[in-house]
C-alpha cells in the first residue's frame, strides 16, 4: 500500500511538471486560446491525476484527458491530436483555417511572414519601375506595365492572406498603405513628366487628396477616433481604378519606341487609360469628402 501511494505521488509530481512545462511552451501570442483548454480539463475532471500522469509518462491511449494546453491549442486550430502542430500551422494565428496543399507540402517555409514579404516586394518594385521607365531596354513599357500590375495585385493579396491566416502585424499594417501611396505617386510623377499637363492635373488632385486624408487620419488618431475615417468602399474603388489606369498608361509605348505590332496594339490603351485616370480623380474627390464629412463634427469642435 505504501509503495502504491509513493508510486502515485511520484507520477503526480512528474505529471504536474510536464503539464506546467507544456503550458509554458505555448507562445505568448496564443494566450487567448488557452481558455478552451480549461474547458477541456473540466470536461474530463473525472480522470484521476495519477492516470493522467501515467498516460503522459508511458504513452497511454487516453490522450484527450491530458490537461495539455499545447494539445488543446493544436486541436482547436485544426491540427491532429498530437503534441506537434500540424504542418503549415506553425506561428499562424488562432483563427487560421487548416493548411492547404502548398502549406502542407512546404511546412518549413515562413508562411506567417508572407504578407509582409509581399509588401516589401511592392516597395522594391518602386525603384525597379523608375529604372525600367528611363532605361533603353527594348519593350520596356511591357515589362514596366507587367511589373506595376503584379505589384498592384500584391496590394490585395497581402491583406487577404493576413486576414485569412490571422497573422497581421503592426509593422505590416503600417507599411501596407505607405507602399501603395509610394507606388501610385511615383507612377503619377513619371507619367506626368512624359505626358505633361494632361496627366499632371489628375495627378495633382490624387496626390493632394492623399496628403489631406493622411493628415486627417493622423489627427483623428490623436483624438482616439481613427475608426471614424477608416478606409471605406469608395476608397477601395479609387485605389483599384487608379492602379488599373496607371497600368494601362505604363503599357503604352513612349514616343521614341519603334513602330512595331506591340507598340501599335498597346498604344490603343492610351485613351481608355486616360479616361480611367480622370474617373479615378473624380472618385478621389468624392471619397475624400466622405472622410471629411465624417470628421466634421470633431473638426468644428461639436464633439
Backbone as a ProteinNet text record, in pm:
[ID]
protein_1_A
[PRIMARY]
XXXXXXXXXXXXXXXXXXXXXXXXXXXXXXXXXXXXXXXXXXXXXXXXXXXXXXXXXXXXXXXXXXXXXXXXXXXXXXXXXXXXXXXXXXXXXXXXXXXXXXXXXXXXXXXXXXXXXXXXXXXXXXXXXXXXXXXXXXXXXXXXXXXXXXXXXXXXXXXXXXXXXXXXXXXXXXXXXXXXXXXXXXXXXXXXXXXXXXXXXXXXXXXXXXXXXXXXXXXXXXXXXXXXXXXXXXXXXXXXXXXXXXXXXXXXXXXXXXXXXXXXXXXXXXXXXXXXXXXXXXXXXXXXXXXXXXXXXXXXXXX
[TERTIARY]
84.2	0	87.2	192.6	282.7	351.3	390.2	456.4	361.9	231.5	133.5	116.2	109	95.5	217.8	335.9	458.5	464.6	420.5	421.7	329.3	206.6	112.6	161.8	229.2	282.8	389.3	477.6	583	522.4	422.1	356.3	287.8	223.3	157.9	258.6	374	475.6	527.8	564.1	615.2	506.1	384.1	274.7	252.9	263.2	247.4	357	483.1	595.1	578.7	540.4	522.9	409.4	300.6	187.6	225	299.9	341.8	436.4	534.5	631.3	564.8	464.9	393	314.7	252	175.1	264.8	382.8	474	535.2	532	591.5	504.5	377.7	288.3	328.8	343.9	383.1	285.4	337.7	254.3	147.3	169.9	71	-53.7	-50.1	-165.2	-236.6	-213.2	-273.8	-424.8	-476.5	-621.2	-687.9	-609.1	-669.1	-669.8	-597.8	-580.4	-707.8	-803.9	-927.6	-1001.8	-1015.3	-1079.9	-1009.6	-876.4	-805.4	-858.4	-895.2	-953.3	-1087.1	-1164.9	-1291.6	-1266.1	-1158	-1122.9	-1087.8	-1018.2	-983.2	-1107.2	-1199	-1320.9	-1405.5	-1405.4	-1485.7	-1439.6	-1309.3	-1253	-1201	-1267.4	-1218.1	-1233.4	-1315.7	-1332.9	-1208.4	-1119.9	-997.8	-902.4	-847.9	-759.8	-626.6	-559.4	-430.5	-326.5	-334	-235	-250.2	-373.7	-394.9	-343.7	-364.2	-315.8	-164.6	-99.8	46.1	98.6	31.8	74.7	62	-48.7	-68.3	36.4	73.9	172.7	311.5	343.3	477.2	498.4	394.5	412.5	337.6	291.6	232.8	98.1	15.5	-117.6	-204.4	-316.8	-404.1	-504.2	-517.2	-615.9	-558.6	-537.1	-466.4	-555.4	-684.7	-772.4	-791.3	-761.2	-780.2	-665.5	-558.6	-444	-474.9	-436.4	-456.9	-346.1	-326.7	-217.7	-269.5	-222.8	-265.1	-217.4	-99.4	-45.9	-131.3	-177.5	-261.1	-396.5	-454.6	-584.1	-572.9	-462.2	-439.9	-430	-358.3	-340.7	-472.9	-555.3	-683.9	-774.8	-779.2	-867.6	-827.4	-701.2	-652.9	-654.8	-717.9	-735.2	-625.3	-538	-431.4	-476.1	-383.8	-414	-401.3	-448	-440.8	-301.2	-206.1	-68.2	-1.6	123.1	194.4	245.7	277.4	334.3	224.1	234.6	134.4	138.7	25.2	18.1	101.7	154.3	238.5	167.6	241.3	186	111.4	101.5	27.2	118.3	248.2	341.1	335.5	322.1	319.6	198	99.6	-22.1	-111.6	-206	-296.2	-398.9	-469.5	-566.1	-684.7	-718.5	-833.4	-794.2	-671.1	-623.3	-689.7	-741.1	-801.9	-695.1	-735.1	-637.2	-555.2	-429.9	-341.5	-388.5	-361.9	-391	-277.2	-280.9	-183.1	-41	-18	117.9	175	94.7	145.8	171.6	98.8	127	252.2	272.1	389.2	517.4	506.4	624	605.9	595	568.3	685.8	806	924.9	937	858.7	865.1	795.3	843.4	780.6	652.9	548.8	424.9	364.5	385.4	326.1	387.9	503.3	567.2	537.6	467	442.9	371.6	267.4	205.3	304	392.1	491.9	592	632.1	726.4	666.9	537.7	471.8	473.2	454.9	461.5	602.4	703.7	842.4	869.6	818.9	839	772.3	658.4	591.3	675.9	742.4	832.4	952.5	1005.9	1120.9	1083.3	954.8	911.1	915.4	916.6	915.9	1044.4	1163.2	1284.8	1303.6	1256	1267.2	1183.4	1064.3	978.1	1040.1	1099.5	1165.4	1281.3	1362.3	1475.4	1432.2	1324.6	1274.8	1221	1151.5	1086.3	1188	1301.9	1402.9	1518.9	1504.9	1610.4	1593.7	1686.6	1682.2	1656.7	1597.2	1567.7	1453.3	1464.6	1353	1226.7	1112.7	983.9	978.2	1046.9	1048.5	910.9	824.4	690.8	610.5	636.5	567.6	611.6	741	792.4	746.4	745.3	706.6	558.2	475.5	333	304.1	372.2	352.3	400.2	516.1	569	470.4	415.7	321.6	192.5	147.2	26.1	46	160.4	187.7	201	269.9	283.4	147.9	60.3	-73.6	-153.6	-136.1	-209.4	-166.2	-37.3	8.2	-57.7	-106.5	-178.1	-302.5	-370.9	-487.2	-444.1	-341	-304.7	-250.3	-164.6	-106.3	-213	-308	-414.4	-505.4	-533	-618.7	-553.4	-425.2	-356.1	-342.2	-315	-301.5	-432.4	-544.5	-674	-710	-684.1	-721.6	-639.4	-509.7	-423	-414.1	-476.5	-476.8	-333.4	-253.8	-113.5	-79.5	-174.9	-148.6	-45.9	46.3	147.1	132.6	180.7	172.7	253.1	372	456.3	394	335.2	269.4	149.8	72.1	-43.3	-0.2	117.9	170	225.5	304	376	286.1	179.4	94.6	36.7	-31.2	-82.6	27.9	139.8	251.6	308	324.6	376.3	282.9	152	55.6	69.8	75.3	83.2	215	323.5	452.4	452.3	395.9	394.1	307.8	188.5	97.8	155.4	206.5	259.3	380.6	465.2	581.3	539	440.6	392.3	327.6	253.3	190.4	295.3	400.9	504.2	577.6	617.5	694.4	605.8	476.6	387	357.9	344.9	324.2	445.1	564.1	683.6	686.8	622.1	621.8	505.5	387.7	267.8	229.9	291.4	264.9	137.1	69.7	-42.9	-162.1	-178.4	-294.1	-291.5	-172.7	-159.4	-131.9	-68.3	-32.4	-155.6	-263.5	-384	-448.9	-486.4	-543.1	-443.6	-314.1	-212.6	-210.3	-220.6	-222	-343.8	-458.7	-580.2	-564.4	-514.2	-499.6	-399.1	-283.7	-180.4	-225	-293.5	-341.4	-442.5	-529.3	-627.4	-558.9	-457.6	-387.5	-320	-257.9	-191	-292.8	-404.4	-506	-570.4	-605.8	-670.7	-573.4	-447.1	-347	-331.1	-327.1	-318.5	-443.3	-560.3	-684.9	-685.5	-642.1	-639.6	-542.4	-427.8	-331.2	-387.8	-457.1	-514.9	-628	-712.3	-821.2	-767.3	-656.2	-595.7	-546.8	-497.2	-453.1	-569.5	-690.9	-811.3	-875.4	-813.2	-869.4	-990	-1004.5	-1122.1	-1082	-976.1	-927.9	-1030.7	-1108.3	-1207.8	-1314	-1328.4	-1427	-1390.3	-1260.3	-1214.3	-1138.3	-1177.7	-1112.1	-1149.5	-1070.3	-1089	-1226	-1299.8	-1432.4	-1435.7	-1555.1	-1572.6	-1524.9	-1559.3	-1517.7	-1365.9	-1300.7	-1155	-1092.6	-1152.7	-1100.4	-1124.1	-1240.2	-1268.2	-1169.8	-1143.2	-1047.8	-909.9	-864.4	-731.9	-725.5	-827.2	-828	-832.4	-918	-929.2	-799.2	-735.3	-609.1	-500.2	-491.2	-387.8	-410.7	-537	-565.5	-531.2	-568.3	-538	-388.1	-312.9	-167.8	-103.3	-155.9	-103.9	-122.8	-239.8	-268.1	-176.7	-156.3	-72.3	75.2	118.2	257.1	281.8	177.7	192.2	199.4	153.7	158.3	303.9	348.8	488.6	516.9	639.1	679.8	705.1	724.6	734.7	853.4	960.4	1079.3	1077	964.2	954.4	934.3	985.4	972.8	829.9	801.4	667.6	653.7	626.2	608.1	461.8	431.8	294.9	259.6	358.5	337.9	302.2	380.3	359.5	224.3	186.6	58.5	-59.8	-49.3	-159.2	-171.5	-59.7	-63.2	-89.6	-60.7	-88.3	-236.9	-321.2	-465.4	-514.7	-427.5	-465.9	-460.6	-407	-388.9	-523.3	-617.3	-745.3	-824.6	-847.2	-919.6	-842.9	-709.7	-630.6	-641.8	-639	-651	-790.8	-894.2	-1030.8	-1047.5	-989.4	-999.7	-922.4	-812.6	-736.4	-817.5	-888.1	-971.9	-1091.9	-1144	-1251.5	-1200.3	-1078	-1017.2	-1002.5	-965.4	-953.5	-1088.6	-1195.5	-1329.5	-1369.1	-1344.8	-1375.4	-1288.1	-1166.8	-1077.5	-1140.3	-1201	-1264.1	-1384.3	-1470.1	-1591.4	-1558.7	-1462.3	-1427.3	-1360.2	-1276.9	-1215.4	-1317.5	-1421.2	-1525	-1600.7	-1613.6	-1680.9	-1605.7	-1473.2	-1392.7	-1403.9	-1400.7	-1405.9	-1544.2	-1649.4	-1783.1	-1797.7	-1738.3	-1745.1	-1669.1	-1560.4	-1479.3	-1521.4	-1618.9	-1657.9	-1700.1	-1783.5	-1821.2	-1702.2	-1601	-1480.3	-1398.1	-1386.6	-1309.3	-1369.6	-1501.2	-1572.1	-1588.8	-1537.2	-1546.4	-1683.5	-1766.8	-1900.6	-1903.1	-1791.5	-1782.7	-1656.4
-120.4	0	124.6	121.5	236.8	257.7	141.5	154.5	212.9	176.2	229.6	379.6	423.9	567.3	643.1	589.1	654.4	659.5	546.8	542	647.7	659.1	759.5	901.3	920.9	1053.4	1094	999.5	1029.1	1060.2	979.8	1004.6	1140.2	1174.7	1304.6	1418.4	1404.7	1508.7	1527.7	1416.2	1428.5	1473.9	1428.3	1475.1	1623.6	1674.8	1818	1897	1848.5	1918.2	1919.9	1806.1	1801.2	1890	1891.2	1976	2122.4	2162.3	2302.3	2342.6	2256.3	2289.8	2297.3	2210.4	2214.7	2343.6	2386.8	2511.1	2631	2630.5	2743.5	2745.6	2632	2627.1	2691.9	2719.3	2783.4	2928.7	2979.9	3120	3214.5	3331.8	3429.2	3486.8	3485.4	3542.7	3457.7	3335.6	3248.2	3234.2	3325.8	3314	3321	3386.8	3399.2	3266.1	3164.3	3036.5	2940	2972.3	2876.6	2856.3	2945.1	2930.7	2803.4	2767.2	2640.4	2521	2531.7	2420.7	2395.9	2504.1	2487.2	2414.6	2444.1	2373	2225.2	2196.6	2058.8	1985.8	2055.1	1992.4	1966	2064.5	2046.4	1931.8	1912.3	1807.6	1669.8	1658.3	1528.6	1530.8	1603.8	1613.9	1483.2	1388.8	1262.7	1175.8	1205	1126.1	1164	1068.6	1095	1147.1	1219.8	1278.2	1171.2	1062.9	956.9	892.3	874	816.8	910.9	1041.1	1139.7	1134.6	1135.1	1131.9	1002.8	890.5	762.3	759.2	813.9	817.3	903.6	1014.8	1104.8	1041.5	971.9	917.3	791.8	706.9	576.6	561.3	676	670.3	605.3	626.1	568.1	623.5	555.1	593.8	700.4	731.7	830.1	970.1	1015.1	1139.2	1260.1	1247	1362.7	1406.4	1317.3	1352.9	1435.2	1452.4	1527	1675.3	1742.8	1888.1	1961	1932.3	1990.8	2108.1	2227.9	2346	2339.5	2280.5	2272.8	2183.3	2068	1977.2	2040	2103.7	2168.4	2277.5	2353.1	2458.7	2400.5	2288.3	2227.1	2174.6	2112.9	2059	2172.1	2280.5	2391.8	2459.4	2450.5	2514.4	2418.9	2305.5	2215.3	2112.8	2099.8	2003.7	1866.6	1773.2	1638.7	1633.4	1522.3	1505.7	1460	1550.2	1519.7	1638	1616.5	1723.3	1828.4	1788.3	1880.7	1944.1	2074.9	2137.4	2075.2	2071.5	2012.3	2093.8	2030.5	2102.1	2222.5	2333.8	2455.4	2542.8	2501	2578.6	2651.3	2631.6	2694.1	2846	2912.2	3058.5	3123.7	3045.2	3102.7	3152.2	3239.6	3294.3	3193.1	3223.4	3128.5	3101.3	3195.2	3177.2	3128.6	3083.7	3036.3	2904.1	2889.5	2762.5	2655.6	2529.1	2422.3	2451.5	2405.5	2438.8	2377.6	2448.8	2398	2312.9	2285.6	2193.8	2246.4	2373.9	2428.2	2431.7	2473.7	2480.6	2342.6	2241.2	2104.1	2048.1	2080.9	2029.7	2101.1	2230	2310.3	2372	2290.3	2344.3	2418.9	2399.9	2463.2	2610	2655	2794.9	2885.4	3008.7	3102.9	3164.1	3084.4	3130.4	3248.5	3254.6	3363.1	3498.8	3498.6	3624.5	3662.3	3577.1	3602.2	3735.2	3773.2	3904.3	4020.2	4016.3	4123	4119.9	3999.5	3989	4046.6	4025.6	4082	4234.7	4290.3	4436.1	4486.9	4413.3	4452.6	4450.5	4347.6	4339.8	4457.2	4500.2	4615.5	4741.1	4753.8	4868.3	4860.3	4739.8	4724	4745.9	4726.1	4746.8	4894.1	4984.6	5128.6	5171.4	5148.4	5186.9	5104.9	4979.4	4898.3	4958.1	5009	5069.8	5197.9	5278	5400.6	5367.8	5268	5228.9	5177	5097.3	5045.6	5157.1	5252.8	5358.4	5444.3	5469.2	5556.3	5478.2	5346.8	5265.3	5261.9	5198	5184.6	5039.7	4964.2	4823.6	4815.4	4731.2	4714.9	4663.7	4714.9	4676.3	4700.8	4804.1	4831.7	4866.1	4924.3	4958.7	4833.7	4723.9	4598.1	4546.4	4544.7	4496.7	4585.8	4714.6	4807.9	4793.2	4778.4	4760.1	4631.3	4523.4	4395.2	4404.8	4469.3	4486.5	4563.2	4672.4	4752.5	4674.6	4596.6	4517.2	4412.3	4344.4	4243.4	4307.1	4421.9	4491.1	4536.9	4581.1	4622.9	4504.8	4387.8	4269.7	4228.6	4248	4213.4	4301.4	4419.4	4504.3	4434	4361.3	4281.8	4154.4	4088.2	3954.7	3957.2	4055.8	4055.4	4078.4	4167.6	4189.2	4068.7	4002.2	3883.1	3771.5	3746.6	3640.5	3674.1	3800.3	3839.1	3817.3	3850.5	3828.9	3680.9	3607.5	3465.6	3384.4	3413	3337.3	3398.2	3513.7	3580.8	3608.8	3667.2	3693.9	3841.4	3928.4	4071.3	4119.8	4204.7	4263.6	4415.1	4477.8	4624	4689.3	4635.1	4693.5	4673.8	4556.2	4532	4623.2	4645.6	4735.2	4878	4916.1	5049.8	5060.3	4959.8	4970	4948.8	4870.8	4838.1	4962.3	5053.2	5172.6	5266.6	5268.5	5353.4	5305.2	5173.6	5118.3	5149.6	5141.7	5173.6	5318.2	5408.4	5551.5	5584.8	5524.3	5548.8	5497.9	5380.5	5322.1	5404.1	5443.3	5521.3	5660.1	5726.5	5862.1	5861.6	5758.9	5750.3	5735.1	5646.9	5627.6	5755.1	5826.7	5950.9	6055.4	6064.5	6165.3	6136.8	6011	5981.1	5991.8	5958.9	5973.8	6121.7	6202	6345.5	6408.9	6357.7	6409	6379.9	6269.3	6232.7	6294.8	6300.6	6344.5	6489.4	6549.4	6690.2	6714.3	6823	6869.2	6774.9	6697.6	6609.5	6501.4	6466.2	6372.6	6447	6562.3	6637.5	6685.3	6721.7	6772.5	6665.4	6546.7	6445.6	6395.7	6396.1	6354.6	6448.9	6578.7	6676.3	6656.3	6628.6	6605.9	6482.5	6374.3	6249.1	6265.2	6327.1	6342.4	6438.1	6546.9	6640.9	6574.6	6493.4	6422.8	6325.7	6252.8	6155.6	6224.7	6339	6411.7	6462.6	6516.6	6571.9	6463.1	6350.8	6242.1	6178	6164.4	6108.7	6198.5	6331.1	6424	6416	6401	6390	6264.3	6151.9	6027.3	6036.4	6099.3	6114.4	6201.6	6308.1	6396.9	6327.3	6252.7	6180.1	6069	6009.7	5907	5966.4	6089.2	6154.9	6181.8	6188.5	6207.3	6074.7	5963.9	5832.5	5798.9	5863	5845.3	5803.8	5726.7	5689.2	5605.7	5523.8	5440.4	5523.4	5647.7	5734.6	5758.9	5757.2	5784	5664.8	5544.4	5426.3	5409.9	5331.2	5314.9	5254.4	5319.2	5271.6	5213.7	5183.6	5120.7	5212.5	5341.9	5434.5	5446.5	5443	5449.2	5329.3	5210.9	5091.3	5097.3	5149.4	5164.5	5263	5372.1	5472.5	5411.6	5333.9	5271.7	5174.1	5089.7	4991.3	5060.5	5161.8	5232.5	5303.5	5363.8	5434	5337.1	5222.2	5125	5066.9	5040.8	4990.2	5095.7	5220.7	5328.5	5345.3	5340.8	5357.3	5238.6	5119.2	5002.2	5017.8	5063.2	5083.2	5189.4	5298.4	5405.9	5366.6	5286.1	5239.5	5140.7	5070.9	4977	5048	5172.4	5249	5280.9	5252.9	5281.7	5431.3	5465.6	5605	5650.7	5778.3	5836.1	5782.2	5747.8	5701.4	5552.3	5484.3	5341.1	5318.7	5208.3	5177.9	5142.1	5151.7	5121	4970.2	4900.3	4755.3	4721.6	4593	4548.3	4566.6	4538	4559.1	4704.8	4795.4	4937.9	4984.6	4935.5	4977.6	4925.2	4803	4743.3	4806.5	4817.5	4873.9	5024.1	5088.3	5230.9	5262.1	5164.9	5184.5	5192.6	5160	5168.2	5311.6	5402.3	5539.8	5606	5603.9	5672.8	5614	5482.3	5430	5448.2	5438.4	5460	5601.9	5698.5	5838.2	5868.2	5811.4	5830.7	5772.4	5655.4	5593.7	5672.8	5735.4	5817	5938	6001.9	6116.2	6071	5952.4	5898.3	5871	5823	5799.3	5929	6036.6	6166.5	6213	6184.8	6221.3	6142	6010.4	5926.4	5966.5	6011.4	6058.4	6175.4	6268	6383.9	6341.3	6256.2	6215.7	6131.2	6039.6	5956.7	6039.1	6135.6	6223.7	6307.2	6351.2	6430.8	6349	6219.2	6132.5	6133.1	6123.9	6124.1	6257	6367.1	6497.8	6526.3	6476.6	6491.7	6411.1	6291.9	6209.4	6273.4	6344.1	6406.6	6548.8	6602.6	6743.6	6780	6698.6	6737	6755	6671.6	6683.2	6804.2	6824.7	6937.5	7071.5	7077.5	7201	7217.4	7121.3	7131.7	7100.6	7031.6	6997.9	6869.3	6795.2	6672.1	6674.6
0	0	0	83.9	90.1	-44.4	-106.2	-236.4	-339.7	-332.6	-427.7	-409.5	-282.4	-256.9	-306.5	-279	-324	-476.5	-538	-684.3	-742.6	-687.8	-736.7	-709.7	-595.9	-563.4	-664.1	-699.5	-796.7	-933.1	-973.1	-1101.3	-1102.4	-990.9	-980.5	-996.1	-932.2	-936.4	-1078.7	-1145.1	-1281.1	-1378.1	-1357.1	-1441.7	-1428.6	-1303.7	-1281.4	-1350.6	-1341.3	-1405.3	-1557	-1613.2	-1757.9	-1804.5	-1728.7	-1765.6	-1759.8	-1656.2	-1642.8	-1754.6	-1784.2	-1888.7	-2025	-2049.6	-2176.6	-2190.8	-2081.3	-2086.1	-2110.9	-2048.7	-2066.6	-2205	-2273.6	-2407.3	-2511.5	-2478.1	-2574.2	-2589.6	-2712.5	-2732.4	-2667	-2623.3	-2554	-2643.3	-2774.9	-2864.8	-2875.2	-2822.2	-2831.7	-2697.6	-2603.7	-2471.8	-2477.1	-2579.6	-2589.7	-2617.3	-2663.3	-2697.7	-2581.6	-2473.9	-2366.5	-2286	-2298.3	-2224.5	-2260.4	-2393.3	-2424	-2364.4	-2338.9	-2276.5	-2136.4	-2064.7	-1932.1	-1940.5	-2043.7	-2063	-2088.8	-2161.3	-2188.2	-2060.5	-1968.2	-1841	-1756.7	-1755.2	-1676	-1728.7	-1860.7	-1920.8	-1876.1	-1848.9	-1810.9	-1666.8	-1578.2	-1441.8	-1365.6	-1419.9	-1350.6	-1358.6	-1453.2	-1466.5	-1355.4	-1288.3	-1173.9	-1220.7	-1133.2	-1167.9	-1194.1	-1119.7	-1139	-1275.3	-1322.7	-1455.7	-1564	-1543.6	-1641.2	-1649.1	-1531.5	-1530.2	-1589.3	-1556.6	-1611.4	-1761.7	-1813.7	-1959	-2025.6	-1961.1	-2021.2	-2019.5	-1910.8	-1897.6	-1980.7	-1989.7	-2051.2	-2182.6	-2239.6	-2372.6	-2376.5	-2275.2	-2271.7	-2382.3	-2405.9	-2515.9	-2477.3	-2347.3	-2303.1	-2317.1	-2442.6	-2467.9	-2451.4	-2478.9	-2467.3	-2324	-2227.6	-2087.4	-2032.8	-2109.9	-2060.9	-2056.4	-1946.7	-1940	-2012.7	-2139.6	-2216.8	-2297.9	-2265.2	-2339.7	-2483.2	-2502.4	-2637.2	-2725.2	-2669.7	-2747.4	-2775.8	-2674.7	-2695.7	-2800.9	-2794.1	-2894.2	-3033.9	-3045.9	-3177.2	-3232.2	-3144.8	-3188.5	-3233.4	-3155.7	-3188.9	-3318.9	-3356.1	-3478.4	-3596.8	-3581.4	-3694.5	-3709.6	-3611.1	-3620.1	-3574.6	-3578	-3531.3	-3381.1	-3323.2	-3178.6	-3141.9	-3150.4	-3117.7	-3054.2	-3007.3	-2938.4	-3036.5	-3158.4	-3255	-3338.8	-3371.7	-3459.3	-3598	-3662.7	-3794.9	-3892.6	-3999.9	-4096.1	-4155.3	-4163	-4219.7	-4121.9	-3993.5	-3894.4	-3797.3	-3808.8	-3715.5	-3725.6	-3610.1	-3597.5	-3660.8	-3700.5	-3754.5	-3641.7	-3675.5	-3576.2	-3530.2	-3421.6	-3365.3	-3456.5	-3544.5	-3633.2	-3771.9	-3786.4	-3915.8	-3951.7	-4074.4	-4115.3	-4136.2	-4150.3	-4176.6	-4300.8	-4305.2	-4417.4	-4548.8	-4657.2	-4789.7	-4842.4	-4972.1	-5030.6	-5019.1	-5055	-5052.2	-4911.8	-4815.7	-4678.2	-4621	-4667	-4621.2	-4687.8	-4815.1	-4884.9	-4843.6	-4808.3	-4773	-4634.3	-4530.8	-4396.1	-4336.1	-4392.1	-4336.2	-4376.8	-4473.8	-4516.1	-4414.9	-4398.8	-4302.8	-4360.2	-4371.6	-4433.2	-4358.5	-4226.6	-4148.7	-4182.5	-4249.2	-4288.1	-4433.5	-4506.9	-4648.3	-4674.6	-4598.4	-4625	-4614.3	-4513.8	-4500.5	-4615.9	-4659.5	-4770.5	-4899.2	-4920.3	-5038.5	-5033.9	-4914.3	-4900.7	-4928.1	-4880.9	-4908.7	-5060	-5126.9	-5271.5	-5343.2	-5293.5	-5354.2	-5337.6	-5224.9	-5205.6	-5299.8	-5318.8	-5407.6	-5552.9	-5585.5	-5724	-5763.9	-5667.3	-5698.4	-5769.7	-5711.2	-5785.5	-5913.2	-5911.8	-6033.3	-6145.5	-6113	-6213.8	-6269.6	-6183.2	-6230.1	-6323.6	-6283.8	-6367.3	-6503.2	-6505.9	-6632.5	-6721.5	-6662.3	-6740.1	-6815.9	-6753.5	-6814.9	-6876.6	-6883.9	-6944.3	-7096.4	-7162.4	-7307.9	-7349.4	-7259.1	-7287.4	-7388.8	-7490.9	-7585.6	-7514.6	-7554.6	-7496	-7344.6	-7300.4	-7156.6	-7103	-7187.9	-7142	-7107.1	-7178.6	-7148.5	-7011.6	-6988.3	-6860.1	-6744.9	-6769.2	-6662.9	-6629.1	-6732.8	-6707.8	-6632.5	-6671	-6602.1	-6457.8	-6437.1	-6302.2	-6214.4	-6267.4	-6189.4	-6162.7	-6260.3	-6241.3	-6132	-6132.9	-6030.4	-5892.2	-5886.4	-5758.4	-5707	-5797.4	-5756.4	-5702.6	-5762.6	-5716.6	-5576	-5544.7	-5409.6	-5303.9	-5345.3	-5251	-5199.2	-5286.7	-5244.4	-5174.6	-5229	-5181.1	-5038.9	-5006	-4871.6	-4764.4	-4791.6	-4695.4	-4680.9	-4792.4	-4789.1	-4707.5	-4730.4	-4657	-4508.8	-4478.5	-4338.3	-4261.9	-4326	-4260.4	-4253.7	-4358.7	-4362	-4263.3	-4255.4	-4166.1	-4026	-4007.3	-3877.2	-3831.1	-3920.2	-3888.7	-3911.3	-3890.1	-3907.9	-3806.5	-3852.3	-3764.8	-3767.4	-3662.6	-3655.3	-3766.3	-3792.3	-3896.6	-4034.6	-4057.8	-4184.5	-4205.8	-4098.4	-4108.4	-4137.5	-4088.1	-4115.8	-4257.6	-4299.4	-4425.9	-4546.3	-4533.5	-4648	-4716.4	-4645.4	-4714.6	-4760.2	-4687.7	-4729.6	-4863	-4878.3	-5003.3	-5119.9	-5096	-5202.4	-5248.5	-5152.3	-5186.2	-5255.9	-5211	-5275.8	-5419.2	-5439.4	-5573.6	-5669	-5624	-5708.4	-5736.7	-5634.2	-5653.7	-5746	-5735.3	-5824	-5969.8	-5993.5	-6130.5	-6184.8	-6101.5	-6145.6	-6184.2	-6106.2	-6131.9	-6262.5	-6283.8	-6405.4	-6530.1	-6517.3	-6632.3	-6661.5	-6554.9	-6575	-6641.9	-6613.2	-6678.9	-6827.2	-6868.5	-7010.1	-7087.3	-7024.6	-7095.4	-7065.3	-6966.6	-6939.7	-6861.7	-6891.4	-6810.2	-6812.9	-6919.2	-6927.4	-6818.8	-6773.7	-6661.7	-6531.9	-6541.4	-6420.6	-6344.2	-6414.8	-6347.2	-6259.6	-6313.9	-6224.4	-6120.1	-6156	-6058.2	-5938.2	-5964.6	-5855.1	-5765	-5825.3	-5745.6	-5656.9	-5715.7	-5640.9	-5527.7	-5556.3	-5454.1	-5343.3	-5380.9	-5279.4	-5187.1	-5244.4	-5162.1	-5065.6	-5115.7	-5030.6	-4912.6	-4939.2	-4831.1	-4729.6	-4778.5	-4688.3	-4602.9	-4664.7	-4590.2	-4492	-4531.8	-4439.2	-4316.9	-4338.7	-4225.6	-4138.8	-4202.9	-4126.4	-4040.2	-4097.2	-4020.5	-3902.4	-3926.2	-3816.9	-3704.7	-3741.2	-3640.4	-3564.9	-3638.4	-3573.4	-3482.9	-3522.3	-3437.3	-3306.4	-3310.9	-3187.5	-3093.1	-3149.3	-3068.7	-3029	-3071.9	-3043.5	-3128.6	-3244.9	-3331.3	-3472.4	-3484.3	-3617.9	-3694	-3623.5	-3691.8	-3762.9	-3723.4	-3789.4	-3935	-3965.5	-4102	-4158.5	-4119.3	-4174.4	-4321.1	-4392.3	-4536.3	-4564.9	-4655.5	-4692.1	-4831.9	-4878	-5009.6	-5122.1	-5113.6	-5219.5	-5227.1	-5112.2	-5111.5	-5180.5	-5161.9	-5228.2	-5378.8	-5418.4	-5561.7	-5624.3	-5553.5	-5603.6	-5622.8	-5525.7	-5535.7	-5652	-5666.3	-5774.6	-5911.1	-5925.6	-6054.2	-6089.3	-5990.5	-6015.9	-6059.5	-5994.5	-6029.6	-6168.2	-6204.8	-6339.1	-6444.2	-6417.3	-6511.7	-6531.1	-6421.9	-6432.4	-6503.3	-6481.1	-6552	-6702.7	-6743.5	-6886.3	-6946.3	-6873.8	-6927.6	-6930.6	-6834.8	-6836.7	-6949.9	-6994.2	-7105.6	-7240.4	-7244.6	-7369.5	-7404.2	-7527.2	-7565.1	-7560.7	-7526.8	-7528.8	-7672.3	-7688.7	-7822.6	-7900.6	-7830.7	-7901.2	-7931.2	-7899.3	-7927	-8075.8	-8123.9	-8266.2	-8306.1	-8434.4	-8485.4	-8504.8	-8398.2	-8402.9	-8375.5	-8394.9	-8368.4	-8221.2	-8133	-7989.8	-7962.1	-8020.2	-7994.6	-8047.5	-8163.5	-8220.7	-8139.4	-8093.5	-8016.2	-7878.7	-7808.9	-7673.8	-7675	-7786.9	-7796.5	-7785.8	-7817.8	-7808.5	-7663.5	-7567.6	-7426.2	-7373.4	-7453.4	-7404.7	-7370.9	-7462.6	-7440.5	-7322.8	-7317.2	-7200.2	-7069.9	-7076.8	-6955.9	-6904.3	-6996.5	-6956.5	-6902	-6966.6	-6917.7	-6777.6	-6753.8	-6622.5	-6517.2	-6557.5	-6463.8	-6418.4	-6511.8	-6473.8	-6389.5	-6419.2	-6336.2	-6194.5	-6185.4	-6053.9	-5976.1	-6047	-5980.7	-5927.6	-6002.3	-5956.5	-5833.5	-5836	-5719.1	-5601.1	-5630.7	-5524.4	-5449	-5521.8	-5457.4	-5374.5	-5432.6	-5360.7	-5237.5	-5250.1	-5134.4	-5025.7	-5066.3	-4966.5	-4892.6	-4964.8	-4898.1	-4794.4	-4818.2	-4720.4	-4588.2	-4594.7	-4472.6	-4398.7	-4472.5	-4407.1	-4349.9	-4414.9	-4357.4	-4229.4	-4227.7	-4107.6	-3991.3	-4023.4	-3919	-3888.9	-3963.4	-3948.3	-3807	-3736.2	-3600	-3506.8	-3523.4	-3439.4	-3483.1	-3615.4	-3665.8	-3625.2	-3619.7	-3583.2	-3432.2	-3358.4	-3212.8	-3156.1	-3231.8	-3182.7	-3102.7	-3105.5	-3025.6	-2941.7
[MASK]
+++++++++++++++++++++++++++++++++++++++++++++++++++++++++++++++++++++++++++++++++++++++++++++++++++++++++++++++++++++++++++++++++++++++++++++++++++++++++++++++++++++++++++++++++++++++++++++++++++++++++++++++++++++++++++++++++++++++++++++++++++++++++++++++++++++++++++++++++++++++++++++++++++++++++++++++

